[in-house]
Amino acid sequence: WGGSSVGKSTALQSAGSVWGKGFWQQWLATSVGLEGSAHVHNDCILCLDEIGEASAQTVSATAYALANGEGKQRGDRSGNAKATKKWRLVFLSTGEHSLDHMMKAAGMVTRAGQEVRMINIKGDEWAHGGFKDLHGLTDGSEFSEMLKANTAKYYGTAGVAWLEAITAPGGIPEDISQAVDAIRESFLPEGASGQVRRVARQFALTAHAGEMATKHGITGWKEGEAIAAAKECFLLWVDGFGGADGNRETRQIIEAVEAFLFANISRFHDLKASENSLYTIRDRVGFVRNSEETKEFIIPATQLAKLAEGYSKEQIITALRTVDMINAPGKDGKAAIVMKLDGKSERVFIISPK
């Protein structure tokens, strides 16, 4: 993903041309239509251009379905189950914004599970936007036009050569799994979480395939170039993901809570104000208590989930505890403490933004 005219669509067309012509299409489709496309491209590649043309709801559902290899279970007019579409494929996508940006813009929550299935790489980080080396041409625009012209003229050759190479006797080494694991370990930063290790294996598999294609004389690259390129893209992903420690979801919850508190300050009753003003607060969420040094938000237990829509109360409590933003459990061991508010005792949480 990245800004306009950095070479995203050109990269997509180049990838599709490995296998033939027509291996890429627009994102502008329903989730059912995309499932059909995935089924048609089974055991191959599916390239989807301009994610911004699809709705966030479609993208959200598709991110899981494409990666998991199975469509939604549906019934026919009689109520009987239809055969579920299944596939195995690699899918590539382009767009001006990341998955997380799209989901937030639509008021939706991005799950870490989606982001390890649809791997977002910022596509304009190189010397010429999406291109690192122009191979003697003047600028990125000229290089992009050359690639587009060539992919329209030459296509399918590399894919066929690859299949011939790997289906020949000894084409796929017996130790391929160990080789991919070794490449992954060379990619991983220290303390990498399970999610990061999962994504690293995808990049390592791609790197190993590239090295095998080079060995079979298909790419024209030097030995080690595929591994170096895959590692560079993987580390870009790690940086965009927020680090290798696996706390992505925790950070998202904390950001969501902070954004809600300060965007909805008018929905909190100031405890120092007169009780007569309690009923002037529209859609009240809780109370706020100000001091010279801190601002504390007092949230009734029944309202906590509103602070980070899409996450459970338990997830929110766990995330806020990692940065000491929420009260410690009460003497009775319960997460919410008892406090007298609005003339009655109520279980509440006290949140202190940093």
Long-range contacts (C-beta under 8 A, 24 or more apart in sequence): 1-51, 1-94, 1-95, 1-96, 1-97, 1-98, 1-120, 1-121, 1-122, 1-123, 2-96, 2-122, 2-123, 2-124, 2-129, 2-130, 3-96, 3-124, 3-129, 4-96, 5-129, 5-141, 6-123, 6-124, 6-129, 6-130, 6-140, 7-123, 7-128, 7-129, 7-130, 7-131, 7-140, 7-143, 7-144, 8-49, 8-94, 8-95, 8-123, 8-130, 9-49, 9-50, 9-94, 10-130, 10-144, 10-147, 10-148, 11-94, 11-123, 11-130, 12-47, 12-49, 12-92, 12-94, 13-47, 13-147, 13-148, 13-151, 14-147, 14-151, 15-45, 15-47, 15-92, 16-45, 16-47, 16-151, 16-155, 17-150, 17-151, 17-154, 17-155, 17-156, 18-45, 18-155, 18-156, 18-158, 18-159, 18-162, 19-44, 19-45, 19-155, 19-156, 19-159, 20-155, 20-156, 20-159, 21-152, 21-155, 21-156, 23-47, 24-48, 24-49, 25-49, 26-50, 26-53, 27-51, 27-52, 27-53, 27-54, 27-59, 27-93, 27-95, 28-53, 28-54, 29-54, 29-58, 30-58, 31-57, 31-58, 31-61, 31-62, 31-65, 31-72, 32-71, 32-72, 34-58, 34-62, 34-65, 34-66, 35-62, 35-65, 35-71, 35-72, 35-85, 36-85, 38-65, 38-66, 38-71, 38-85, 38-87, 38-89, 38-91, 39-71, 39-85, 39-86, 39-87, 41-87, 41-89, 42-86, 42-87, 42-88, 42-89, 43-87, 43-88, 43-89, 44-89, 44-90, 45-89, 45-90, 45-91, 45-92, 46-89, 46-90, 46-91, 46-92, 47-91, 47-92, 47-93, 48-91, 48-92, 48-93, 48-94, 49-93, 49-94, 50-94, 50-95, 51-93, 51-94, 51-95, 51-97, 51-99, 51-102, 52-95, 52-96, 52-97, 52-102, 55-106, 56-102, 56-103, 56-105, 56-106, 56-108, 57-106, 57-108, 59-99, 59-102, 59-103, 59-118, 60-103, 60-108, 60-114, 63-99, 63-114, 63-117, 63-118, 64-113, 64-114, 64-117, 66-91, 66-117, 66-118, 67-91, 67-117, 67-118, 68-117, 93-118, 94-123, 98-122, 98-240, 107-309, 108-310, 109-252, 109-256, 109-308, 109-309, 109-310, 109-311, 110-252, 111-249, 112-195, 112-248, 112-249, 112-252, 115-241, 115-248, 116-195, 116-198, 116-199, 119-199, 119-202, 119-237, 120-237, 120-240, 120-241, 121-233, 121-236, 121-237, 121-240, 122-236, 122-240, 125-236, 158-213, 158-218, 158-219, 161-216, 161-218, 162-213, 162-216, 162-218, 165-212, 165-213, 165-216, 165-218, 166-212, 172-212, 176-208, 179-208, 180-204, 180-205, 180-208, 183-207, 183-208, 183-227, 183-230, 186-227, 186-231, 187-230, 187-231, 187-234, 187-235, 188-244, 189-235, 189-238, 189-244, 190-244, 191-244, 191-245, 192-244, 192-245, 192-246, 193-244, 193-245, 193-246, 193-247, 194-246, 195-246, 195-248, 196-238, 196-241, 196-244, 196-246, 199-234, 199-237, 199-241, 200-234, 203-230, 203-231, 203-233, 203-234, 203-237, 204-230, 206-230, 207-231, 247-322, 249-315, 249-319, 250-318, 250-319, 250-322, 253-308, 253-311, 253-315, 253-316, 253-319, 253-320, 254-319, 254-320, 254-322, 254-323, 254-325, 256-307, 256-308, 256-309, 256-311, 257-307, 257-308, 257-316, 257-319, 257-320, 257-325, 257-351, 257-353, 258-353, 260-306, 260-307, 260-308, 261-297, 261-307, 261-351, 261-353, 262-353, 268-297, 271-298, 275-342, 275-343, 278-342, 286-348, 287-341, 294-352, 295-352, 295-353, 296-350, 296-351, 296-352, 297-350, 297-351, 297-352, 297-353, 298-339, 298-341, 298-348, 298-349, 298-350, 298-351, 299-348, 299-349, 299-350, 299-351, 300-341, 300-346, 300-347, 300-348, 301-336, 301-346, 301-347, 301-348, 301-349, 304-349, 307-351, 317-349, 320-351, 323-354, 324-352, 325-351, 325-352, 325-353, 325-354, 326-350, 326-351, 326-352, 327-351
